[in-house]
């Protein structure tokens, strides 16, 4: 469903989240007014660095060159380069409250610059969670409809803090967007600010939607549920699963449930279940040296070809997350045709006993039981794998653009 010609959207986005899928979807629907972002390839200073790269090669510039919006987005992109520097400077700060203040100043400074550029012909402003709230608020005051993409459940910090209290010495305290830090310091939280500046909250999962409604008083009418899409490159993987090979993809941290995976691995070892559990992604030394992690195999971060090979030979994919928005790796596993064991809080598109098994968070015995069941029941394992790939085929980028614009612009919807 293409949006009507009267709808024009400015997307405010720091970084290249999901390879610019959001502005690309609006561009495809013919309603992208502009993308306001920090830096990207093909434009501004990065374009100049690209031209100079053959003469001044630098591996450190490689990730920046990969930030390349589609052509139809690039031609409508407005850059705010200092936004990138200010955000990175803030993230390097170890003190939680100081980091929160610096992040807010970074987004506030970017908002001021964006306001000087203005709103053009836009009718809507689409912002990522907690970014440039002042710009969003001014847009709403000017009669534009404001949309916030809630890419991580607002309760994430509180949930992780509870896990860190139960498992000391596993990781340092974590700040995501300062919800708990602000509340503890007596300043306005990001959700308090967003409830003032946002008309519609875009939710990638039922977990995020229920978190907003149940814990932050957002009315259901102000939420829109739109799951993400599966990159077609995962659908091309030739699956040749190795029985008992279990993979976890993501950073090894408490939010991702690494402590529960450790416990489940130990249970499976005690039961003499023939399996190997691989952790693919960054794994801090504090996690690796935990005695409980003795039955996990840490492979570190893999390149794209190595990751494709890992998915192709995986028997089961597991992600026992405590809090997400909608974990991208679960979409990868769906596309690769790997049955998934995960939690409701991971925000996946998995239906229980259709494409995978949903277990309760913080329940390692239940997690171990699910993994064991799929290893021993090959018919169930293979049925879930087939169903997963079929579902992934329906979650295309084309369908995402249709679902997104329908959710936001369908005038028949109950406001």
Secondary structure as UniProt FT lines:
FT   TURN            5..6
FT   STRAND          9..12
FT   HELIX           17..20
FT   HELIX           21..28
FT   TURN            29..30
FT   STRAND          32..37
FT   TURN            41..42
FT   HELIX           44..52
FT   TURN            53..55
FT   HELIX           59..61
FT   HELIX           62..65
FT   HELIX           71..74
FT   TURN            75..76
FT   STRAND          77..79
FT   HELIX           81..91
FT   HELIX           96..117
FT   TURN            120..121
FT   STRAND          124..128
FT   TURN            129..130
FT   HELIX           133..141
FT   TURN            142..143
FT   STRAND          145..150
FT   TURN            154..155
FT   HELIX           156..166
FT   TURN            168..169
FT   HELIX           179..185
FT   HELIX           190..197
FT   STRAND          200..203
FT   HELIX           206..216
FT   HELIX           220..222
FT   STRAND          223..225
FT   HELIX           232..234
FT   TURN            235..236
FT   TURN            243..244
FT   STRAND          245..249
FT   HELIX           254..256
FT   HELIX           258..270
FT   TURN            271..272
FT   STRAND          276..280
FT   HELIX           285..288
FT   HELIX           291..293
FT   TURN            294..295
FT   STRAND          296..300
FT   HELIX           304..313
FT   STRAND          316..319
FT   HELIX           328..336
FT   STRAND          340..343
FT   HELIX           344..346
FT   TURN            353..355
FT   STRAND          356..359
FT   TURN            361..362
FT   HELIX           364..376
FT   HELIX           378..394
FT   HELIX           397..409
FT   TURN            411..412
//
